[in-house]
Amino acid sequence: MEHNLHNGDTAGKDEVKSPFLIGVAGGTASGKSTVCKKIMEQLGQAEMDHTQRQVVAISQDSFYRELTAAEKLKAQKGLFNFDHPDAFNEELMFDTLQLILKGHKVKIPSYDYRTNSLDFENMLVIYPADVVLFEGILVFYFPKIRDLFHMKLFVDTDSDTRLARRVPRDINERGRDLDAVLTQYMTFVKPAFEEFCSPTKKFADVIIPRGADNTVAIDLIVQHIRDFLNNRSCHGSTGNMALYMNLDLGVADGGALAGGDAVASGSSNTYNAIRRFSTLCKELTMKGNVFFETNKNLPHH
């Protein structure tokens, strides 16, 4: 059965929101969703009515493709690889993000981890917003999806910590037994991370070690988003994002990581957000706390 993707009416022409789209990637249990949650909380968005939020978060898990009968049997035995790119509906992800960028309201299914299936009875309604966080293990893997993001964050947490988080989560929240969790991790999760997820770190504009525990990094990201929202409000609901992102002069296709290392973004859609972000980072001198990790895989300008 095909995904039941609905799009609502766009707002009036004077109220259409073309959001600042932020991708948040990282391995399983690295803290991606927690980072998004903390960002939402600090911006006062978490408790706000979802129809009024300026910042919304979406999980890539809502875009798992529906399984065949044979695949469902494998999944029940822990023998289906949910960490492989083929497990996702790439076209639906792309189409949905394009609708969101055009200011449409969209509906996407929630995901039931206990049954390994999409829940179309409880559709998630995503209303037009100023900032959209899209998080998942492979959000940077698909090139045409990766190129949609205005900013790309990679949550980098060591493998021991991620495994220590995943085991109790899958047992307590997803109804799985220890042997199944460990077998799936060693058979699918760890190899898939090394082959598909970890290499996408090189596409990130900002790498966040330690995930949600890295309060300095989250504070800086929140401040950057707050500046963007304040600037947009000054220019009205149709505030031109390109105007805001180009307030600082700089290369059109490059970004900068904290510490002043300029890096090539690899995408013509990357704005000068990272230059503003880097300026914020330089204002802080943190002894013994390297809150961002320079990405040595990227060429320096």
Summary of the structure (lengths in Angstrom):
residues: 301
radius of gyration: 19.1
end to end distance: 48.1
largest distance: 55.7
contacts: 924
relative contact order: 0.17
helix: 40%
strand: 18%
